[in-house]
Amino acid sequence: MTSRPLRLATRALILHDNRLLLVNAFPGPEATLWCAPGGGVEKHQSLPDNLAREVHEETGLTIAVGAPALINEFHNPDTGFHQIEVFFRCNVTNGALSDSWTDPEGIVHRRRWFTRAEMAGIRFKPDSLPAAAWDQAACAYDPLERLVKA
């Protein structure tokens, strides 16, 4: 196993009309894994500022970042990758999803709203994502999960 620095990321739980916004989790059209929008934290920026930037880059939406809802961590022991994600409840303040939006990093190429029932038919991470989005419980901790392939 290779030793790599711990990665910190932020993710947005955005519900609209009882649907959750998800994006493709890995680059490339063959990826079938979905996740909440967000990404890696840059130094000297707050977690909410990082999240607002990442969501705008990936979706074109402007958001208001609310309270934390979930802390999740996952890893790949084969590569030494280990990421801690802080999920925040968010609201869209400006914009709409558009197929013409381009992620400047070239990772996100699909973005879609899913009902809780539709999520039963797709692959997503973390496993606790639906409960964190819809159950409105206090901030939860999701123990270490093994990273899965796209």
PyMOL commands that set and color helices and strands:
alter all, ss='L'
color gray80, all
select helices_A, chain A and resi 47-59+116-119+129-134
alter helices_A, ss='H'
color red, helices_A
select strands_A, chain A and resi 7-16+19-24+33-35+38-40+62-76+81-94+111-114+123-124+140-146
alter strands_A, ss='S'
color yellow, strands_A
deselect
rebuild
show_as cartoon
